[in-house]
Amino acid sequence: MKNILIPSTLQSDTINAVKTAINSSHGTQCQLVLMLLADIPDTFSSASLLRNIHKGLSTSQENVLQMCRQIISESKNCSLKIHHQYGISSPVFKNLMEHFTIGLTIITPSFKASKKKINTYCVQIISNSKCPILHTNANFEEEILSQALYIKNSDSNLHAEDLQTYINTILSLKIVGETKTNENKPFLTDTISKNNIDILIETRKPKKLKLLKTEKKALNETLGLPVLSLYEEIS
């Protein structure tokens, strides 16, 4: 198992992301990289630069961070790395992924909903990367995931059997069904209920980065389940 990246604004859903990451490691040695993003201050003053960079955390953020550390300390195989990242770009993110040997990125609702431009841009950069992404949702409470439904894009040539072996290198999931993205929501909801689905799988292709782009609702927001998103060219 490679290491796991969790970009965070240190809201409460980060705690569950850490729990999920630990369970996803299945007892193998794994480092959880908690990434906190900040803009590089636009100033020529070194003193002003240092003041802006080292702004403290709020009490609630400190509590979330302390809880994450406590959970990690109780784990026998996982360690925690707090990484402060000042500024972000596609090349910088690629270097980070290689430096920390990241094999999975977990994106929480609070990070995705952040109004900070740097966080919004980071989500787009992550989505354009080749790394698998686990999107959690606001009501996500399960840390152990097992039954998956593959929702196939209309232009994708990949079938469930093509993905199963690859997925086993990321999470211990069994794909128990396959459907298409153009199915209506009642049908998908019924399929999820009948098959005890606890996670969805989708594939994605790179998009042009747009800083102020408003994305349509993702599967995890529409159907209320976490989604494992895989880069289309997984081979």
PyMOL commands that set and color helices and strands:
alter all, ss='L'
color gray80, all
select helices_A, chain A and resi 13-25+46-53+59-73+90-99+109-112+117-128+160-167+185-194+219-223
alter helices_A, ss='H'
color red, helices_A
select strands_A, chain A and resi 3-7+30-38+78-86+102-107+133-135+147-152+174-180+199-204+227-231
alter strands_A, ss='S'
color yellow, strands_A
deselect
rebuild
show_as cartoon
